[in-house]
Amino acid sequence: SLDMTSEPDRWEEAVEKSVGEIRKLGLHGVTPGEMERYASALLTDAEQLAAQGDMISHSDQLAYLMETVANGHTFMSPEQSYAVTEAALSTLTLEEVNDAAAELCSHITGLKDGEATSSGVIVAVACTPKNGDDPNAQVDDDKLCAAIRRACAVDVEPVEDVVVPQTLVTQETLDRAMEEHPPTWESGSFTDGTPDTPADRITRPFTLRRLGNGMRVGVAQNAAESQRGHLRLVAPGGRDAEERLGFRPGSLAVGARAMQEGGSF
């Protein structure tokens, strides 16, 4: 099923975009890069859940048990689930994933003439504002079915596989920078009257230090989430910095994507 929310006067455009993405997934599948990132995210989630296995509340355990029984699944501990997930991902192939995607999306891809369809009934439900004055926001059975038919008639192209770099800087460049500019820790300073934190000692509950280049680094410990780290990087700039710094168009977007999905920078 697909739940979608849009502006009342742009519902037809939203239907076209969402149906197009479903058809793209069903007809062309995922790319090798997407497959790698999805598998890495699944394995990371399973690993974090296993690390927190002894800290899961009784209510969450009960909800998981009820869901497992309702779906006919096998109830496993977080450690067992991680082991099974790791074993399954190690043998899963791109062809198997795309075959499953084609089956899951067949109820949409089959609406276009000449393409294989799935058996069963397709149900589409639309809710609109009660007192909408815009005629474009009015939806009835004929308009909804016509919008879905038009969306299914549009040809879709496969997604271009974007290779997300694992790092933006080569190891040789990093080694040379470390030699030329050895990193040093300096004491952290506050503007609210809090005493400065020393550079050679960890303070609780919050540690603030500065690197030799002036970058401030704040670290806080969270005992409630085992084996989980959160990084928040704040820096001036943005897409407008590409022109000012002489970068190629789109380079900052690729860099941000590498940090989000590659896990390193």
Secondary structure, 3 states (H helix, E strand, C coil): CCCCCCCHHHHHHHHHHHHHHHHHHHHHCCCHHHHHHHHHHHHHHHHHHHHCHHHCCHHHHHHHHHHHHHHCCCCCCHHHHHHHHHHHHHHCCHHHHHHHHHHHCHHHHCCCCCCCCCCCCCCCCCCCCCCCCCHHHCCCHHHHHHHHHHHHHCCCCCCCCCCCCCCCCCHHHHHHHHHHCCCCEEEECCCCCCCCECCCCCCCCEEEEEECCCCEEEEECCCCCCCCCCCCCCCCCCCCHHHHHCCCCCHHHHHHHHHHHHCCC
